[in-house]
Amino acid sequence: AQSVTQPDIHITVSEGASLELRCNYSYGATPYLFWYVQSPGQGLQLLLKYFSGDTLVQGIKGFEAEFKRSQSSFNLRKPSVHWSDAAEYFCAVGLSNSGGSNYKLTFGKGTLLTVNP
Amino acid sequence: EAQVTQNPRYLITVTGKKLTVTCSQNMNHEYMSWYRQDPGLGLRQIYYSMNVEVTDKGDVPEGYKVSRKEKRNFPLILESPSPNQTSLYFCASRRGAYGYTFGSGTRLTVV
């Protein structure tokens, strides 16, 4: 069965510092990969996605993520964190038996980001 | 505005009293899904639908029912709610392989 691991439950960074949130998945094939952000009391917002092609993808709010097939990883990065980035971040993996859009989306358990002033 | 609308946002009910959480999307998306979110467990899929009249179980379907009679609506039905169904529920929709758009959530408490 597919699984998604976010090793860090909680990360604290200072405003202006760089950020990297880790995500690993377990499956033989290359899945669809997503990062979502959830602000307190809100629904989830899509930050970025990877389907194929260039392994470095750009998203909204200055975030980027890099797919590394050899490490089965899809880590999220931001060069300079803002206080408004404090939220919970979820990595998600979509696997399709047929290779099409009928995929099942599985989420990691999330990483809570705290930003210190 | 393109969105997924869930109602109600908050609901407190008693054990065994049937309830329905509604979900509607205005983006003509084929795929819709229900997730529940619990502390320490992340989001787990309850049911999903690939199109009208086509639904399938997710990871935690026990105690839930769904229907997809119209493309825009995907209600979640709890026939006999129990306290272990106290959770934060999200409806989501997507077109093709693109990422899901999520609703704002329904916080359900079963006492």
Contacts between the chains, C-beta under 8 A, distances in Angstrom:
chain1	res1	chain2	res2	distance
A	32	B	97	6.1
A	34	B	99	5.2
A	36	B	99	7.7
A	36	B	102	7.9
A	42	B	104	6.8
A	42	B	105	7.7
A	43	B	4	8.0
A	43	B	90	6.1
A	43	B	102	4.0
A	43	B	103	5.7
A	43	B	104	4.7
A	43	B	105	5.5
A	44	B	43	7.8
A	44	B	90	7.0
A	44	B	92	7.8
A	44	B	100	7.7
A	44	B	102	4.4
A	45	B	102	7.4
A	46	B	99	4.1
A	46	B	100	7.2
A	46	B	101	7.5
A	49	B	98	7.3
A	49	B	99	5.1
A	51	B	97	6.4
A	90	B	42	6.8
A	90	B	43	6.9
A	94	B	97	7.5
A	96	B	97	8.0
A	100	B	97	7.4
A	101	B	31	7.5
A	101	B	96	4.3
A	101	B	97	4.0
A	102	B	31	8.0
A	102	B	50	5.9
A	103	B	97	6.9
A	104	B	45	7.1
A	104	B	48	7.5
A	104	B	58	7.5
A	105	B	33	7.3
A	105	B	45	7.0
A	105	B	100	6.7
A	106	B	45	7.5
A	106	B	59	7.9
A	107	B	35	7.7
A	107	B	42	4.9
A	107	B	43	4.2
A	107	B	44	7.7
A	108	B	42	6.1
A	109	B	40	6.8
A	109	B	41	6.6
A	109	B	42	3.8
A	110	B	42	5.4
